Amino acid sequence: MTSPRPPTPMCCSKLRDQKPCLCQYVKNHHLQKLVNSPNAKKAARICRSPFPKC
């Protein structure tokens, strides 16, 4: 989520694995900037793994 390059298939797989935890990450003030970043949203879109509605 920190790179402007498209995510790899392995990265997409790991992102989908973490989907149940994303709401917890958004609520964590140390992680929310990373999770809500434009690159994170782009990665989720490319990986076809939409962010959950928390």
C-alpha positions as CSV (number, residue, x, y, z in Angstrom):
1,M,0.0,0.0,0.0
2,T,3.0,2.3,0.1
3,S,4.1,1.8,-3.5
4,P,2.5,3.5,-6.5
5,R,3.1,0.3,-8.5
6,P,0.2,-2.1,-9.1
7,P,-0.1,-4.8,-6.5
8,T,1.1,-8.3,-7.3
9,P,-1.2,-11.3,-7.2
10,M,0.4,-12.3,-3.9
11,C,-0.2,-8.9,-2.5
12,C,-3.9,-9.0,-3.6
13,S,-4.2,-12.4,-1.9
14,K,-2.8,-11.0,1.3
15,L,-5.1,-8.0,1.1
16,R,-8.2,-10.3,0.7
17,D,-6.9,-12.3,3.7
18,Q,-6.8,-9.1,5.8
19,K,-10.3,-7.9,4.8
20,P,-12.0,-9.0,8.0
21,C,-9.4,-6.9,9.9
22,L,-9.7,-3.7,7.9
23,C,-12.3,-2.1,10.2
24,Q,-9.9,-2.6,13.1
25,Y,-7.1,-1.0,11.1
26,V,-9.2,2.0,10.2
27,K,-10.0,2.6,13.9
28,N,-6.3,2.3,14.9
29,H,-4.9,5.9,14.7
30,H,-1.4,4.4,13.9
31,L,-2.7,2.6,10.8
32,Q,-5.7,4.6,9.6
33,K,-3.5,6.9,7.4
34,L,-2.0,3.9,5.7
35,V,-5.4,2.1,5.2
36,N,-7.1,5.3,4.0
37,S,-4.3,6.4,1.6
38,P,-5.0,6.8,-2.1
39,N,-2.6,3.9,-2.8
40,A,-4.5,1.6,-0.5
41,K,-7.8,2.4,-2.1
42,K,-6.2,1.9,-5.6
43,A,-4.8,-1.5,-4.5
44,A,-8.2,-2.5,-3.2
45,R,-9.8,-1.5,-6.5
46,I,-7.2,-3.3,-8.6
47,C,-7.4,-6.4,-6.4
48,R,-11.2,-6.3,-6.6
49,S,-11.4,-6.3,-2.8
50,P,-13.6,-3.4,-1.8
51,F,-13.2,-1.9,1.6
52,P,-15.8,-3.0,4.1
53,K,-18.3,-0.5,5.4
54,C,-17.4,-0.2,9.1
